[in-house]
Amino acid sequence: MNLEEYFARTGYKGSLEKQDLETLTDIFQHHIRAVPFENLSIHCGEKITLELEHVYNKIVRRKRGGWCMENNQLLGWVLKRLGYDTSFLGAYVFNPHQNAYATIMTHLLVKVVIDGKVYVVDGGFGVSYQMWQPMELVSGKDQPQAPGIFRFTETNAIWYLEKMRRKQYIPNQNFSNSDLLEKKECRKVYMFSLEPRTVEDFHFQCMYLQTSPDSLFTKKSICTLQTTDGFRALIGWTLTETTYNYKENMDLVEFVTLEDEEVEKTLKEKFNITLDRKLVPINVKGFYTI
């Protein structure tokens, strides 16, 4: 495991000497534009494990992606090796279909402290809720980014993240009522405390999410990647390409349904992913929004 190999994977060629916000942002953006958020292992007969060397080999050497416990663990390792003051946090993801936060802590976050200011770095949420810049941990402050306006609020030492999106233009009207589209303009994303966590705190969740019939990740095959002007997502057989701020206060959301034989080619061309095993796409309706 070495940093040079990781940076070759993400394409980052900037400074490694400064532990400042600008460098952190640059490293972070290279990560989210090179490493997909994906759960494809579940749907091609592979087991997801959280041992750091396994995560490193999967993402860096096999050029795959991963979910939050993989992406953010690797990102946390990189930042710590560079000298950043980092630690892990655990979050409870909001489920819009149940209008409630999860009761299991399933989301791993990275906390970074720079010059006394606390930032949340999350490279493992994907789709339109993927932040593009580290977010300062300040309650009630709008933090505009390319994907939309993010905001933290704090009540009784519990922090909440929400995001406000722009209007959406959907050329293919067959998808105008798709369950993949976020209907609300303001969406709760997750809640967390500042209690430090370790990767060991997530081993049960890692197994649960890839085996439980109640898990979103067993009901959907998901691969999403941030681009320079938006993101793309392959959920089941549906490929979505979103362009942020396509027109003033409007995002362009383009949908296409793939045939079975197009899925593998699309993963390679759009996400730079080549799988070792055969993927069995799945998209159970009513469980995911972008």
N, C-alpha and C positions, 0 to 999 in steps of 0.2 A: 504494500500500500504506500503510495507516495503522491505528494501534491502535484508534481509535474504531470503525472498521468491523468489525474483528475482534471486539471486545467486544460489538458489536450482534449479531453472528452467534452468540456463545456465551451472551449474556444476562447477562454479568458487569457488575455496577454498583458494585462495591466500590472500596476504596482503590487508587490507583495510585502512592501516595507511598512506602509502606513496602516494603522488600525483605526481608520476614520470612517465616517458615515458614507462618504463618497465611494471609497473603495469597497465597503460592504455592499452598497447598492449595486455596484458594477458586477461584483462576483455573484450576487444573488440573481441579477437579471440574466446573466449568462447561464446560470443553472436552470432557471425555469423555462428558458427558450431552447435548451438542449436536452433536458431530461424530462420525459413525459410523466404525468401523474397517471398511473395505470394499474389495473388489477388483473392483467391478462393471464398471469400464472395460474390463477384459480380456474380459468376456463380452458387451460391446455394441460392440465394434469400435473402441475408443479406445486410444490409446497412453498409458501412464503415464510422465511425465518428471519429473525432480527439480529443474528450474529453480525457484527460490523464487517468482518472480512467477507462474509457471504453477500452482504448488501453492496460492498465495494466492488466485488467481482461482477455482480449482476449489472450494476449501473455503469461502472467505468469500463470494464473489460468486455462485457457482453452487449454493451450499449443498449440496455433496457431502461425502463423507468421503474417506478414503484409508487406505493402509497405513502401517506405522511410519515409512518414509522420508519420507512426506508429513506425517503428523500430528505427529511429533516434531520434524521440521525447522521446521514452522510454530510449534510451541510454543517451541522454542529461540529462534527469531527474536523472538517476543513477549517472552520473559523477558529476553533480552539488551537489547532496546529499553527495558525497564523498569529496567534497571540491575543485574540479577542477574548473578552470576559463573557463567557457563554454558559448557559444552563438550559435544561429542558423544563417545559411546563406541560400540563395535560388539560385538554379541553373536552367539553361535552357539546356535540354537534346538534344544531337545531334541525328538527324534522318538520318540514312545512306541512306534510300530509297529516301529521298528528298534532300540529301546532304546539309542539313541546320540545324541550331539550332532551337529548338522550339521557338515560339513567346510568349508562356505562361510559367511562372516560376512554374515548377511542381515538382522540386526535392529539398527536405529539407536536409541540411547538418549540421554537428556539427563542430564548430570551438573550439579548445582547445588551451590555451596558457600555456606553461610550461617553467619556467625560462626564460621568454622573447621570447621564440621561439613559432611560430604559427604553429599548426597542423590542418589538416582536417581529421575528423573521419567520415566515411560514411559506416554505416552498413546496408544500404538499397538500393543497386543497383542490387545485385544478379548476377547470371551466371558468365561468365569469366571476367566481368568488376568490380567485387567485390574486392576492396582492402583488403588485409589481415593484413596490419599494418597501423597505423596512418601515414599520409604523411606530411612531413614538407613543409610548404608553401614557396618554393624557386623556382624562375623561371629558367627554362632551365636545371635543374639538373635531370639526370636519377635516378630513385629510384627503383632498382630491388626488386621484391617480388616473391613469389612462382607462382602467376598467370601470371607473365610477368614483363615487365618494364613499370612503370608508370612515367609520367612527367607532371609537370605544366609549362606553359608559361604565361607570363603576357604582355598585351599590353594596354596602356591607362587605367590602373586600372581595366581591365577585365582579369580574370584568366581563363585559359583553361586547361582541363585535357585530356590527351591522353594516350593510352596504346599500347604497341608493344607486340604482341604475338609470340609464337614459331610456328614452322611448326606443322601440324596436321596429325596424322595417324588414318584413319577411316577404321576399318576392314570390316564393312558392306558397301560395295560399292554402295548399293542401295541408300545410304544417302550422297554420295560424292558431290552431287550438291544440297543438301537440303537447303532451304532458312533459316533453323535454324543455318547453319554454317556461321561464319564470314569469308568473302573472303579476306579482306584486312589484311595485317600484322600489319599495324599501323592504329588505329581507334581513331577518336575524340570521347570523351565521354560526356562531358558537359562543360558549361562556367558559371562563377558566378562572382559577385563582393563581396567586404567585407562589404557591407551594412548589419547591423544586421537585422534579420527578427524575426517574432514571428509566432507561430502556427496559429494565426488568419489570417495571410497573405496567408494561404493555404486552407482556407475553401471552397472557390469557386472552386479551382483546384481539391480538393478532390471530390466534387460533380460532376464536369465536367468529370473527368477521369473515373468515374464509371457509367456514364449515356450516354455520347456522342457516337454516332456511329462512330465517327472519332478517338476515343481513342484506343490506342494499347490494353488497359486493358479490353475493351469490346469485342475485337476480339480474345483474347487469354486467356485461363485459364492457369495460370502460378504458379508453385511452385518450388523454387530452394533452395538448401542448400549447404553450403560449407562443405567440409570434411577435414580430416587431410592431404590429398594429391591431392585434386582437388575439384570438385563440382558435384552435380547431379541436374537434372532439369526435371520436368514433364510439358510439354507444350502441351495442348490438350491431345492426346493419346500417344505422343512420349516421351519416357523416354530416357534421355541422361545421361551418366556417363563419366566424363572427369577426367583423371589422368594427372596431370602436370608433365612435365619432365620425362615421361615414358622412353624415351631414350634421349640421349644428344640433346638438343634443339628441342625436339619433344614431343607433348602432344598426349595422346591416347584418342580418342573420340568414345565412343560406343553408338550405337542407338538401340532401340527396340520399336516396335509399340505394344501397349497394346490393349486388347479387353475391352469392356465396363466393364465387371465384374471384371477385374483386376485392375482398376483404384483405387478403394477404398482401396483394400488390399495393393497396392503399396504405397499409401499415408501414410498408417500406418507403413509399414515395412521400407520404405526408408526415410520418412520425419517425422515420429512420429506424424502424424496429423490424428485426428479422427473428422470428420465433423458432425455437428448436423443436417444438412439438406442434401438433395440429390444434388450432384454436376452434372452439365451438362457441360461436357468438350467441348471446342471449340478451333479451331486452323485455323483461316483464313490465307491463305498463303500470304507470302510476307511482313510480318510485324515485324518479330523478328529475332534477330541473337544472337548466343551465342559465 
